[in-house]
Amino acid sequence: MDLFLNKANCQSCHGWSGDGRKTDNQMPDGANLRESALDRDMVVTAIKCGRPGNNMPAFDRLAYSDGRCYGLLKSQMSATPMPDPPATLQNREIEAIVDFLFAKVIKQGKMNQEKCVQFWGGNPPLCGLITQ
């Protein structure tokens, strides 16, 4: 959760609960991860390689240096460059984020007060703001 919220700052586009309600209006709109149909390998690839043309940055610092991502090199990318991530991530950090997402976000349904308390491991004031 710490990597999701802080180092990778996924919440700035995907929202703190992964529902697509971003926390930074100047950031692009992120997908609602709570309703994602992606499997684990697809999520790992999306984080490592980003989503060309969709404003999702690549968190693997070597993503387009050797064809590891979609078989593309940086020189082959479209005229619209991908945004830079807030930080690059190591493979173990990407795996940890994916573990967190599948445990607490992906296919977990709409956020409610009970899930909010479980998500945070306590009852912060923002959980009281969630309407059922």
N, CA, C and O atoms as CSV, one atom per row, in Angstrom:
chain,resi,resn,atom,element,x,y,z
A,1,MET,N,N,0.826,-1.183,0.000
A,1,MET,CA,C,0.000,0.000,0.000
A,1,MET,C,C,0.873,1.250,0.000
A,1,MET,O,O,0.552,2.229,-0.673
A,2,ASP,N,N,1.972,1.225,0.749
A,2,ASP,CA,C,2.847,2.382,0.805
A,2,ASP,C,C,3.425,2.695,-0.573
A,2,ASP,O,O,3.493,3.860,-0.966
A,3,LEU,N,N,3.840,1.674,-1.301
A,3,LEU,CA,C,4.369,1.889,-2.654
A,3,LEU,C,C,3.296,2.465,-3.570
A,3,LEU,O,O,3.570,3.380,-4.347
A,4,PHE,N,N,2.080,1.938,-3.486
A,4,PHE,CA,C,0.955,2.408,-4.298
A,4,PHE,C,C,0.656,3.879,-4.003
A,4,PHE,O,O,0.507,4.683,-4.923
A,5,LEU,N,N,0.571,4.223,-2.724
A,5,LEU,CA,C,0.176,5.572,-2.324
A,5,LEU,C,C,1.317,6.582,-2.416
A,5,LEU,O,O,1.082,7.745,-2.743
A,6,ASN,N,N,2.538,6.161,-2.134
A,6,ASN,CA,C,3.622,7.118,-2.004
A,6,ASN,C,C,4.665,7.043,-3.117
A,6,ASN,O,O,4.712,7.931,-3.969
A,7,LYS,N,N,5.495,6.010,-3.128
A,7,LYS,CA,C,6.603,5.988,-4.087
A,7,LYS,C,C,6.115,6.042,-5.531
A,7,LYS,O,O,6.578,6.877,-6.308
A,8,ALA,N,N,5.192,5.168,-5.897
A,8,ALA,CA,C,4.683,5.164,-7.276
A,8,ALA,C,C,3.609,6.229,-7.478
A,8,ALA,O,O,3.330,6.635,-8.606
A,9,ASN,N,N,3.012,6.675,-6.382
A,9,ASN,CA,C,1.968,7.705,-6.399
A,9,ASN,C,C,0.831,7.348,-7.356
A,9,ASN,O,O,0.333,8.206,-8.085
A,10,CYS,N,N,0.429,6.098,-7.349
A,10,CYS,CA,C,-0.655,5.622,-8.206
A,10,CYS,C,C,-1.958,6.368,-7.917
A,10,CYS,O,O,-2.787,6.559,-8.806
A,11,GLN,N,N,-2.122,6.785,-6.665
A,11,GLN,CA,C,-3.355,7.462,-6.272
A,11,GLN,C,C,-3.567,8.777,-7.009
A,11,GLN,O,O,-4.704,9.233,-7.132
A,12,SER,N,N,-2.504,9.391,-7.498
A,12,SER,CA,C,-2.682,10.681,-8.169
A,12,SER,C,C,-3.519,10.544,-9.435
A,12,SER,O,O,-4.154,11.510,-9.858
A,13,CYS,N,N,-3.532,9.358,-10.047
A,13,CYS,CA,C,-4.351,9.116,-11.246
A,13,CYS,C,C,-5.487,8.128,-10.990
A,13,CYS,O,O,-6.589,8.291,-11.515
A,14,HIS,N,N,-5.214,7.096,-10.175
A,14,HIS,CA,C,-6.191,6.024,-9.946
A,14,HIS,C,C,-7.034,6.218,-8.696
A,14,HIS,O,O,-7.975,5.458,-8.467
A,15,GLY,N,N,-6.717,7.223,-7.882
A,15,GLY,CA,C,-7.437,7.448,-6.632
A,15,GLY,C,C,-6.868,6.599,-5.505
A,15,GLY,O,O,-6.262,5.557,-5.756
A,16,TRP,N,N,-7.060,7.038,-4.270
A,16,TRP,CA,C,-6.481,6.328,-3.126
A,16,TRP,C,C,-7.015,4.914,-3.003
A,16,TRP,O,O,-6.318,4.038,-2.490
A,17,SER,N,N,-8.245,4.668,-3.465
A,17,SER,CA,C,-8.813,3.316,-3.365
A,17,SER,C,C,-8.763,2.564,-4.692
A,17,SER,O,O,-9.288,1.457,-4.802
A,18,GLY,N,N,-8.127,3.170,-5.703
A,18,GLY,CA,C,-8.018,2.518,-7.003
A,18,GLY,C,C,-9.274,2.595,-7.839
A,18,GLY,O,O,-9.400,1.866,-8.823
A,19,ASP,N,N,-10.219,3.470,-7.471
A,19,ASP,CA,C,-11.496,3.550,-8.184
A,19,ASP,C,C,-11.510,4.565,-9.323
A,19,ASP,O,O,-12.562,4.825,-9.906
A,20,GLY,N,N,-10.353,5.138,-9.645
A,20,GLY,CA,C,-10.272,6.099,-10.739
A,20,GLY,C,C,-10.584,7.527,-10.331
A,20,GLY,O,O,-10.547,8.432,-11.164
A,21,ARG,N,N,-10.890,7.739,-9.066
A,21,ARG,CA,C,-11.146,9.100,-8.574
A,21,ARG,C,C,-9.819,9.679,-8.105
A,21,ARG,O,O,-9.438,9.555,-6.941
A,22,LYS,N,N,-9.134,10.308,-9.035
A,22,LYS,CA,C,-7.769,10.766,-8.786
A,22,LYS,C,C,-7.699,11.826,-7.697
A,22,LYS,O,O,-8.672,12.518,-7.400
A,23,THR,N,N,-6.506,11.923,-7.114
A,23,THR,CA,C,-6.286,12.880,-6.041
A,23,THR,C,C,-5.602,14.149,-6.525
A,23,THR,O,O,-5.443,15.098,-5.758
A,24,ASP,N,N,-5.196,14.176,-7.790
A,24,ASP,CA,C,-4.516,15.350,-8.334
A,24,ASP,C,C,-5.182,15.718,-9.652
A,24,ASP,O,O,-5.045,14.996,-10.640
A,25,ASN,N,N,-5.899,16.832,-9.675
A,25,ASN,CA,C,-6.636,17.231,-10.872
A,25,ASN,C,C,-5.746,17.541,-12.072
A,25,ASN,O,O,-6.232,17.608,-13.201
A,26,GLN,N,N,-4.458,17.728,-11.841
A,26,GLN,CA,C,-3.564,18.011,-12.948
A,26,GLN,C,C,-2.994,16.735,-13.572
A,26,GLN,O,O,-2.286,16.788,-14.577
A,27,MET,N,N,-3.307,15.607,-12.975
A,27,MET,CA,C,-2.827,14.324,-13.499
A,27,MET,C,C,-3.879,13.738,-14.432
A,27,MET,O,O,-5.060,14.074,-14.343
A,28,PRO,N,N,-3.434,12.854,-15.334
A,28,PRO,CA,C,-4.410,12.223,-16.242
A,28,PRO,C,C,-5.365,11.310,-15.486
A,28,PRO,O,O,-5.070,10.853,-14.382
A,29,ASP,N,N,-6.507,11.058,-16.098
A,29,ASP,CA,C,-7.483,10.145,-15.508
A,29,ASP,C,C,-6.951,8.720,-15.590
A,29,ASP,O,O,-6.565,8.258,-16.663
A,30,GLY,N,N,-6.931,8.031,-14.464
A,30,GLY,CA,C,-6.497,6.645,-14.422
A,30,GLY,C,C,-7.692,5.715,-14.462
A,30,GLY,O,O,-8.816,6.109,-14.152
A,31,ALA,N,N,-7.439,4.491,-14.845
A,31,ALA,CA,C,-8.500,3.485,-14.909
A,31,ALA,C,C,-9.036,3.162,-13.519
A,31,ALA,O,O,-8.334,3.318,-12.520
A,32,ASN,N,N,-10.284,2.712,-13.468
A,32,ASN,CA,C,-10.869,2.207,-12.241
A,32,ASN,C,C,-10.335,0.787,-12.052
A,32,ASN,O,O,-10.813,-0.152,-12.687
A,33,LEU,N,N,-9.360,0.640,-11.191
A,33,LEU,CA,C,-8.731,-0.663,-10.976
A,33,LEU,C,C,-9.638,-1.624,-10.221
A,33,LEU,O,O,-9.447,-2.838,-10.301
A,34,ARG,N,N,-10.607,-1.115,-9.501
A,34,ARG,CA,C,-11.528,-1.964,-8.754
A,34,ARG,C,C,-12.388,-2.800,-9.707
A,34,ARG,O,O,-12.868,-3.873,-9.341
A,35,GLU,N,N,-12.574,-2.301,-10.921
A,35,GLU,CA,C,-13.387,-3.007,-11.917
A,35,GLU,C,C,-12.532,-3.632,-13.024
A,35,GLU,O,O,-13.062,-4.085,-14.039
A,36,SER,N,N,-11.238,-3.655,-12.831
A,36,SER,CA,C,-10.332,-4.159,-13.855
A,36,SER,C,C,-10.561,-5.643,-14.146
A,36,SER,O,O,-10.819,-6.438,-13.242
A,37,ALA,N,N,-10.463,-5.986,-15.407
A,37,ALA,CA,C,-10.564,-7.386,-15.828
A,37,ALA,C,C,-9.186,-7.961,-16.148
A,37,ALA,O,O,-9.076,-9.098,-16.607
A,38,LEU,N,N,-8.137,-7.178,-15.906
A,38,LEU,CA,C,-6.780,-7.635,-16.200
A,38,LEU,C,C,-6.360,-8.744,-15.246
A,38,LEU,O,O,-6.733,-8.743,-14.073
A,39,ASP,N,N,-5.572,-9.700,-15.765
A,39,ASP,CA,C,-5.022,-10.729,-14.895
A,39,ASP,C,C,-3.678,-10.243,-14.343
A,39,ASP,O,O,-3.208,-9.164,-14.702
A,40,ARG,N,N,-3.080,-11.028,-13.487
A,40,ARG,CA,C,-1.845,-10.628,-12.808
A,40,ARG,C,C,-0.731,-10.252,-13.786
A,40,ARG,O,O,-0.099,-9.207,-13.628
A,41,ASP,N,N,-0.486,-11.088,-14.788
A,41,ASP,CA,C,0.586,-10.792,-15.741
A,41,ASP,C,C,0.328,-9.495,-16.495
A,41,ASP,O,O,1.258,-8.739,-16.777
A,42,MET,N,N,-0.920,-9.241,-16.817
A,42,MET,CA,C,-1.258,-8.008,-17.530
A,42,MET,C,C,-1.041,-6.779,-16.656
A,42,MET,O,O,-0.612,-5.736,-17.150
A,43,VAL,N,N,-1.330,-6.892,-15.371
A,43,VAL,CA,C,-1.116,-5.770,-14.458
A,43,VAL,C,C,0.382,-5.524,-14.283
A,43,VAL,O,O,0.824,-4.375,-14.290
A,44,VAL,N,N,1.154,-6.580,-14.127
A,44,VAL,CA,C,2.608,-6.431,-14.014
A,44,VAL,C,C,3.150,-5.720,-15.250
A,44,VAL,O,O,3.952,-4.795,-15.130
A,45,THR,N,N,2.722,-6.142,-16.426
A,45,THR,CA,C,3.179,-5.522,-17.666
A,45,THR,C,C,2.755,-4.063,-17.749
A,45,THR,O,O,3.543,-3.214,-18.167
A,46,ALA,N,N,1.531,-3.763,-17.358
A,46,ALA,CA,C,1.048,-2.377,-17.402
A,46,ALA,C,C,1.886,-1.475,-16.500
A,46,ALA,O,O,2.173,-0.333,-16.858
A,47,ILE,N,N,2.277,-1.980,-15.341
A,47,ILE,CA,C,3.090,-1.168,-14.432
A,47,ILE,C,C,4.515,-1.047,-14.974
A,47,ILE,O,O,5.069,0.052,-15.014
A,48,LYS,N,N,5.100,-2.146,-15.384
A,48,LYS,CA,C,6.464,-2.106,-15.901
A,48,LYS,C,C,6.574,-1.263,-17.167
A,48,LYS,O,O,7.476,-0.435,-17.297
A,49,CYS,N,N,5.658,-1.481,-18.086
A,49,CYS,CA,C,5.775,-0.908,-19.432
A,49,CYS,C,C,4.873,0.290,-19.688
A,49,CYS,O,O,4.979,0.934,-20.731
A,50,GLY,N,N,4.002,0.588,-18.761
A,50,GLY,CA,C,3.048,1.655,-19.001
A,50,GLY,C,C,2.036,1.241,-20.044
A,50,GLY,O,O,1.968,0.073,-20.427
A,51,ARG,N,N,1.251,2.196,-20.501
A,51,ARG,CA,C,0.254,1.940,-21.540
A,51,ARG,C,C,0.443,3.009,-22.610
A,51,ARG,O,O,-0.138,4.091,-22.512
A,52,PRO,N,N,1.243,2.721,-23.626
A,52,PRO,CA,C,1.481,3.724,-24.676
A,52,PRO,C,C,0.175,4.289,-25.219
A,52,PRO,O,O,-0.753,3.551,-25.549
A,53,GLY,N,N,0.127,5.609,-25.302
A,53,GLY,CA,C,-1.062,6.285,-25.805
A,53,GLY,C,C,-2.135,6.517,-24.774
A,53,GLY,O,O,-3.162,7.117,-25.091
A,54,ASN,N,N,-1.935,6.058,-23.528
A,54,ASN,CA,C,-2.965,6.195,-22.489
A,54,ASN,C,C,-2.472,6.923,-21.240
A,54,ASN,O,O,-3.133,6.854,-20.203
A,55,ASN,N,N,-1.366,7.599,-21.300
A,55,ASN,CA,C,-0.816,8.379,-20.183
A,55,ASN,C,C,-0.365,7.564,-18.980
A,55,ASN,O,O,-0.052,8.143,-17.939
A,56,MET,N,N,-0.323,6.238,-19.088
A,56,MET,CA,C,0.198,5.414,-17.991
A,56,MET,C,C,1.700,5.301,-18.183
A,56,MET,O,O,2.152,4.755,-19.189
A,57,PRO,N,N,2.499,5.817,-17.216
A,57,PRO,CA,C,3.951,5.768,-17.369
A,57,PRO,C,C,4.514,4.374,-17.159
A,57,PRO,O,O,3.882,3.523,-16.533
A,58,ALA,N,N,5.699,4.151,-17.684
A,58,ALA,CA,C,6.431,2.904,-17.474
A,58,ALA,C,C,7.280,3.069,-16.215
A,58,ALA,O,O,8.069,4.009,-16.117
A,59,PHE,N,N,7.122,2.163,-15.256
A,59,PHE,CA,C,7.867,2.251,-14.005
A,59,PHE,C,C,9.169,1.455,-14.037
A,59,PHE,O,O,9.973,1.556,-13.110
A,60,ASP,N,N,9.388,0.664,-15.090
A,60,ASP,CA,C,10.661,-0.039,-15.288
A,60,ASP,C,C,11.597,0.947,-15.982
A,60,ASP,O,O,11.304,1.393,-17.091
A,61,ARG,N,N,12.708,1.292,-15.353
A,61,ARG,CA,C,13.580,2.327,-15.907
A,61,ARG,C,C,14.189,1.924,-17.252
A,61,ARG,O,O,14.649,2.789,-17.998
A,62,LEU,N,N,14.201,0.650,-17.567
A,62,LEU,CA,C,14.751,0.174,-18.840
A,62,LEU,C,C,13.658,-0.268,-19.815
A,62,LEU,O,O,13.939,-0.964,-20.790
A,63,ALA,N,N,12.438,0.129,-19.556
A,63,ALA,CA,C,11.270,-0.367,-20.286
A,63,ALA,C,C,11.424,-0.393,-21.801
A,63,ALA,O,O,11.135,-1.417,-22.419
A,64,TYR,N,N,11.856,0.665,-22.402
A,64,TYR,CA,C,11.931,0.723,-23.867
A,64,TYR,C,C,13.365,0.838,-24.366
A,64,TYR,O,O,13.621,1.390,-25.436
A,65,SER,N,N,14.297,0.309,-23.574
A,65,SER,CA,C,15.705,0.371,-23.962
A,65,SER,C,C,16.154,-0.847,-24.764
A,65,SER,O,O,17.128,-0.777,-25.514
A,66,ASP,N,N,15.437,-1.974,-24.605
A,66,ASP,CA,C,15.904,-3.215,-25.221
A,66,ASP,C,C,14.781,-4.087,-25.790
A,66,ASP,O,O,15.001,-5.266,-26.071
A,67,GLY,N,N,13.606,-3.535,-25.959
A,67,GLY,CA,C,12.497,-4.298,-26.529
A,67,GLY,C,C,11.727,-5.145,-25.550
A,67,GLY,O,O,10.851,-5.908,-25.959
A,68,ARG,N,N,12.025,-5.036,-24.260
A,68,ARG,CA,C,11.333,-5.864,-23.256
A,68,ARG,C,C,9.851,-5.522,-23.116
A,68,ARG,O,O,9.070,-6.337,-22.625
A,69,CYS,N,N,9.466,-4.335,-23.542
A,69,CYS,CA,C,8.069,-3.903,-23.422
A,69,CYS,C,C,7.414,-3.825,-24.793
A,69,CYS,O,O,7.714,-2.947,-25.602
A,70,TYR,N,N,6.526,-4.753,-25.024
A,70,TYR,CA,C,5.764,-4.809,-26.268
A,70,TYR,C,C,6.670,-4.893,-27.499
A,70,TYR,O,O,6.237,-4.594,-28.612
A,71,GLY,N,N,7.927,-5.301,-27.300
A,71,GLY,CA,C,8.871,-5.413,-28.407
A,71,GLY,C,C,9.295,-4.078,-29.000
A,71,GLY,O,O,9.828,-4.037,-30.109
A,72,LEU,N,N,9.067,-2.985,-28.275
A,72,LEU,CA,C,9.353,-1.653,-28.796
A,72,LEU,C,C,10.580,-1.025,-28.160
A,72,LEU,O,O,10.912,-1.291,-27.005
A,73,LEU,N,N,11.240,-0.193,-28.936
A,73,LEU,CA,C,12.317,0.646,-28.433
A,73,LEU,C,C,11.793,2.070,-28.332
A,73,LEU,O,O,10.819,2.431,-28.993
A,74,LYS,N,N,12.443,2.872,-27.506
A,74,LYS,CA,C,11.992,4.247,-27.320
A,74,LYS,C,C,11.914,4.986,-28.653
A,74,LYS,O,O,11.017,5.804,-28.856
A,75,SER,N,N,12.829,4.709,-29.546
A,75,SER,CA,C,12.846,5.368,-30.862
A,75,SER,C,C,11.649,4.988,-31.729
A,75,SER,O,O,11.345,5.680,-32.700
A,76,GLN,N,N,10.975,3.904,-31.390
A,76,GLN,CA,C,9.820,3.444,-32.160
A,76,GLN,C,C,8.488,3.924,-31.585
A,76,GLN,O,O,7.430,3.679,-32.164
A,77,MET,N,N,8.549,4.605,-30.450
A,77,MET,CA,C,7.324,5.067,-29.806
A,77,MET,C,C,6.692,6.170,-30.641
A,77,MET,O,O,7.367,6.831,-31.430
A,78,SER,N,N,5.409,6.359,-30.463
A,78,SER,CA,C,4.665,7.356,-31.224
A,78,SER,C,C,5.184,8.765,-30.942
A,78,SER,O,O,6.016,8.967,-30.057
A,79,ALA,N,N,4.696,9.703,-31.684
A,79,ALA,CA,C,5.099,11.100,-31.523
A,79,ALA,C,C,4.698,11.646,-30.155
A,79,ALA,O,O,5.276,12.629,-29.692
A,80,THR,N,N,3.719,11.025,-29.505
A,80,THR,CA,C,3.304,11.452,-28.176
A,80,THR,C,C,4.091,10.660,-27.146
A,80,THR,O,O,3.845,9.468,-26.961
A,81,PRO,N,N,5.034,11.305,-26.476
A,81,PRO,CA,C,5.842,10.567,-25.493
A,81,PRO,C,C,5.027,10.179,-24.270
A,81,PRO,O,O,4.058,10.848,-23.912
A,82,MET,N,N,5.435,9.090,-23.637
A,82,MET,CA,C,4.790,8.655,-22.392
A,82,MET,C,C,5.264,9.564,-21.270
A,82,MET,O,O,6.399,10.039,-21.297
A,83,PRO,N,N,4.415,9.809,-20.292
A,83,PRO,CA,C,4.855,10.625,-19.155
A,83,PRO,C,C,5.900,9.880,-18.331
A,83,PRO,O,O,5.949,8.650,-18.329
A,84,ASP,N,N,6.723,10.638,-17.642
A,84,ASP,CA,C,7.695,10.033,-16.738
A,84,ASP,C,C,6.986,9.625,-15.458
A,84,ASP,O,O,6.079,10.324,-15.006
A,85,PRO,N,N,7.385,8.500,-14.863
A,85,PRO,CA,C,6.788,8.098,-13.581
A,85,PRO,C,C,7.366,8.962,-12.468
A,85,PRO,O,O,8.429,9.559,-12.638
A,86,PRO,N,N,6.676,9.037,-11.326
A,86,PRO,CA,C,7.227,9.790,-10.206
A,86,PRO,C,C,8.521,9.164,-9.688
A,86,PRO,O,O,9.373,9.855,-9.130
A,87,ALA,N,N,8.663,7.857,-9.877
A,87,ALA,CA,C,9.867,7.118,-9.490
A,87,ALA,C,C,9.877,5.817,-10.280
A,87,ALA,O,O,8.819,5.305,-10.648
A,88,THR,N,N,11.049,5.289,-10.538
A,88,THR,CA,C,11.094,3.964,-11.144
A,88,THR,C,C,11.012,2.934,-10.015
A,88,THR,O,O,11.314,3.228,-8.859
A,89,LEU,N,N,10.600,1.734,-10.379
A,89,LEU,CA,C,10.403,0.679,-9.391
A,89,LEU,C,C,11.238,-0.540,-9.736
A,89,LEU,O,O,11.447,-0.848,-10.909
A,90,GLN,N,N,11.707,-1.225,-8.720
A,90,GLN,CA,C,12.387,-2.501,-8.906
A,90,GLN,C,C,11.331,-3.584,-9.109
A,90,GLN,O,O,10.169,-3.402,-8.743
A,91,ASN,N,N,11.735,-4.701,-9.688
A,91,ASN,CA,C,10.782,-5.795,-9.932
A,91,ASN,C,C,10.063,-6.219,-8.655
A,91,ASN,O,O,8.856,-6.458,-8.685
A,92,ARG,N,N,10.769,-6.316,-7.552
A,92,ARG,CA,C,10.138,-6.728,-6.280
A,92,ARG,C,C,9.104,-5.707,-5.819
A,92,ARG,O,O,8.105,-6.075,-5.201
A,93,GLU,N,N,9.331,-4.431,-6.112
A,93,GLU,CA,C,8.362,-3.406,-5.744
A,93,GLU,C,C,7.115,-3.496,-6.625
A,93,GLU,O,O,5.995,-3.315,-6.148
A,94,ILE,N,N,7.315,-3.774,-7.894
A,94,ILE,CA,C,6.178,-3.958,-8.799
A,94,ILE,C,C,5.352,-5.162,-8.344
A,94,ILE,O,O,4.124,-5.093,-8.298
A,95,GLU,N,N,6.016,-6.249,-8.011
A,95,GLU,CA,C,5.321,-7.445,-7.526
A,95,GLU,C,C,4.547,-7.142,-6.241
A,95,GLU,O,O,3.432,-7.631,-6.060
A,96,ALA,N,N,5.130,-6.343,-5.356
A,96,ALA,CA,C,4.456,-5.977,-4.104
A,96,ALA,C,C,3.210,-5.135,-4.384
A,96,ALA,O,O,2.176,-5.332,-3.747
A,97,ILE,N,N,3.299,-4.205,-5.324
A,97,ILE,CA,C,2.129,-3.402,-5.681
A,97,ILE,C,C,1.039,-4.291,-6.264
A,97,ILE,O,O,-0.135,-4.132,-5.932
A,98,VAL,N,N,1.417,-5.214,-7.121
A,98,VAL,CA,C,0.438,-6.115,-7.738
A,98,VAL,C,C,-0.204,-7.012,-6.674
A,98,VAL,O,O,-1.413,-7.245,-6.709
A,99,ASP,N,N,0.593,-7.511,-5.737
A,99,ASP,CA,C,0.027,-8.307,-4.625
A,99,ASP,C,C,-1.002,-7.472,-3.866
A,99,ASP,O,O,-2.101,-7.946,-3.576
A,100,PHE,N,N,-0.643,-6.232,-3.548
A,100,PHE,CA,C,-1.555,-5.330,-2.848
A,100,PHE,C,C,-2.830,-5.105,-3.658
A,100,PHE,O,O,-3.934,-5.178,-3.118
A,101,LEU,N,N,-2.677,-4.833,-4.955
A,101,LEU,CA,C,-3.846,-4.563,-5.798
A,101,LEU,C,C,-4.812,-5.735,-5.823
A,101,LEU,O,O,-6.023,-5.541,-5.716
A,102,PHE,N,N,-4.289,-6.956,-5.963
A,102,PHE,CA,C,-5.182,-8.113,-6.019
A,102,PHE,C,C,-5.774,-8.456,-4.655
A,102,PHE,O,O,-6.845,-9.058,-4.584
A,103,ALA,N,N,-5.101,-8.086,-3.581
A,103,ALA,CA,C,-5.640,-8.340,-2.237
A,103,ALA,C,C,-6.695,-7.315,-1.830
A,103,ALA,O,O,-7.662,-7.655,-1.149
A,104,LYS,N,N,-6.510,-6.060,-2.245
A,104,LYS,CA,C,-7.353,-4.980,-1.718
A,104,LYS,C,C,-8.127,-4.174,-2.751
A,104,LYS,O,O,-9.028,-3.421,-2.382
A,105,VAL,N,N,-7.802,-4.310,-4.036
A,105,VAL,CA,C,-8.398,-3.401,-5.015
A,105,VAL,C,C,-9.058,-4.130,-6.186
A,105,VAL,O,O,-10.274,-4.048,-6.361
A,106,ILE,N,N,-8.273,-4.833,-6.975
A,106,ILE,CA,C,-8.778,-5.445,-8.207
A,106,ILE,C,C,-9.821,-6.516,-7.896
A,106,ILE,O,O,-9.600,-7.415,-7.084
A,107,LYS,N,N,-10.951,-6.390,-8.563
A,107,LYS,CA,C,-12.091,-7.305,-8.422
A,107,LYS,C,C,-12.656,-7.316,-7.000
A,107,LYS,O,O,-13.266,-8.300,-6.583
A,108,GLN,N,N,-12.456,-6.230,-6.260
A,108,GLN,CA,C,-12.956,-6.130,-4.888
A,108,GLN,C,C,-14.251,-5.333,-4.803
A,108,GLN,O,O,-14.781,-5.120,-3.712
A,109,GLY,N,N,-14.760,-4.895,-5.948
A,109,GLY,CA,C,-16.027,-4.169,-5.962
A,109,GLY,C,C,-15.881,-2.736,-5.483
A,109,GLY,O,O,-14.797,-2.287,-5.109
A,110,LYS,N,N,-16.990,-2.042,-5.507
A,110,LYS,CA,C,-17.037,-0.630,-5.136
A,110,LYS,C,C,-16.623,-0.439,-3.674
A,110,LYS,O,O,-16.959,-1.246,-2.807
A,111,MET,N,N,-15.896,0.633,-3.425
A,111,MET,CA,C,-15.461,0.948,-2.060
A,111,MET,C,C,-16.678,1.308,-1.209
A,111,MET,O,O,-17.556,2.057,-1.639
A,112,ASN,N,N,-16.711,0.762,0.002
A,112,ASN,CA,C,-17.736,1.128,0.977
A,112,ASN,C,C,-17.042,1.344,2.318
A,112,ASN,O,O,-15.824,1.195,2.417
A,113,GLN,N,N,-17.805,1.694,3.347
A,113,GLN,CA,C,-17.187,1.998,4.634
A,113,GLN,C,C,-16.439,0.807,5.212
A,113,GLN,O,O,-15.335,0.966,5.733
A,114,GLU,N,N,-17.019,-0.373,5.127
A,114,GLU,CA,C,-16.363,-1.569,5.664
A,114,GLU,C,C,-15.049,-1.851,4.940
A,114,GLU,O,O,-14.034,-2.130,5.579
A,115,LYS,N,N,-15.063,-1.778,3.612
A,115,LYS,CA,C,-13.834,-2.006,2.841
A,115,LYS,C,C,-12.808,-0.911,3.109
A,115,LYS,O,O,-11.605,-1.173,3.119
A,116,CYS,N,N,-13.277,0.309,3.326
A,116,CYS,CA,C,-12.386,1.427,3.630
A,116,CYS,C,C,-11.623,1.163,4.928
A,116,CYS,O,O,-10.410,1.363,4.993
A,117,VAL,N,N,-12.333,0.717,5.950
A,117,VAL,CA,C,-11.700,0.415,7.234
A,117,VAL,C,C,-10.690,-0.718,7.061
A,117,VAL,O,O,-9.596,-0.651,7.621
A,118,GLN,N,N,-11.035,-1.756,6.298
A,118,GLN,CA,C,-10.107,-2.854,6.039
A,118,GLN,C,C,-8.906,-2.372,5.226
A,118,GLN,O,O,-7.772,-2.778,5.482
A,119,PHE,N,N,-9.159,-1.513,4.254
A,119,PHE,CA,C,-8.110,-0.976,3.387
A,119,PHE,C,C,-7.050,-0.253,4.210
A,119,PHE,O,O,-5.852,-0.471,4.031
A,120,TRP,N,N,-7.512,0.616,5.122
A,120,TRP,CA,C,-6.595,1.437,5.911
A,120,TRP,C,C,-6.144,0.765,7.194
A,120,TRP,O,O,-5.207,1.236,7.839
A,121,GLY,N,N,-6.792,-0.323,7.576
A,121,GLY,CA,C,-6.430,-0.979,8.824
A,121,GLY,C,C,-6.837,-0.160,10.040
A,121,GLY,O,O,-6.231,-0.279,11.105
A,122,GLY,N,N,-7.836,0.649,9.885
A,122,GLY,CA,C,-8.350,1.521,10.939
A,122,GLY,C,C,-9.531,2.280,10.385
A,122,GLY,O,O,-10.019,1.978,9.295
A,123,ASN,N,N,-9.988,3.256,11.126
A,123,ASN,CA,C,-11.170,3.989,10.686
A,123,ASN,C,C,-10.851,5.482,10.545
A,123,ASN,O,O,-11.238,6.281,11.398
A,124,PRO,N,N,-10.142,5.861,9.467
A,124,PRO,CA,C,-9.837,7.278,9.287
A,124,PRO,C,C,-11.104,8.063,8.946
A,124,PRO,O,O,-12.089,7.478,8.495
A,125,PRO,N,N,-11.091,9.370,9.155
A,125,PRO,CA,C,-12.276,10.192,8.889
A,125,PRO,C,C,-12.820,10.050,7.467
A,125,PRO,O,O,-14.029,10.160,7.259
A,126,LEU,N,N,-11.947,9.808,6.487
A,126,LEU,CA,C,-12.449,9.727,5.100
A,126,LEU,C,C,-13.381,8.554,4.910
A,126,LEU,O,O,-14.226,8.597,4.016
A,127,CYS,N,N,-13.268,7.499,5.716
A,127,CYS,CA,C,-14.189,6.363,5.580
A,127,CYS,C,C,-15.618,6.784,5.938
A,127,CYS,O,O,-16.579,6.236,5.398
A,128,GLY,N,N,-15.756,7.735,6.825
A,128,GLY,CA,C,-17.070,8.228,7.192
A,128,GLY,C,C,-17.714,9.062,6.097
A,128,GLY,O,O,-18.918,9.317,6.134
A,129,LEU,N,N,-16.913,9.490,5.117
A,129,LEU,CA,C,-17.432,10.292,4.015
A,129,LEU,C,C,-18.012,9.443,2.886
A,129,LEU,O,O,-18.668,9.967,1.985
A,130,ILE,N,N,-17.773,8.147,2.934
A,130,ILE,CA,C,-18.248,7.254,1.874
A,130,ILE,C,C,-19.727,6.974,2.093
A,130,ILE,O,O,-20.142,6.527,3.162
A,131,THR,N,N,-20.510,7.245,1.059
A,131,THR,CA,C,-21.937,6.934,1.114
A,131,THR,C,C,-22.149,5.536,0.554
A,131,THR,O,O,-21.497,5.129,-0.408
A,132,GLN,N,N,-23.050,4.827,1.158
A,132,GLN,CA,C,-23.296,3.439,0.737
A,132,GLN,C,C,-24.047,3.361,-0.560
A,132,GLN,O,O,-24.330,2.265,-1.045
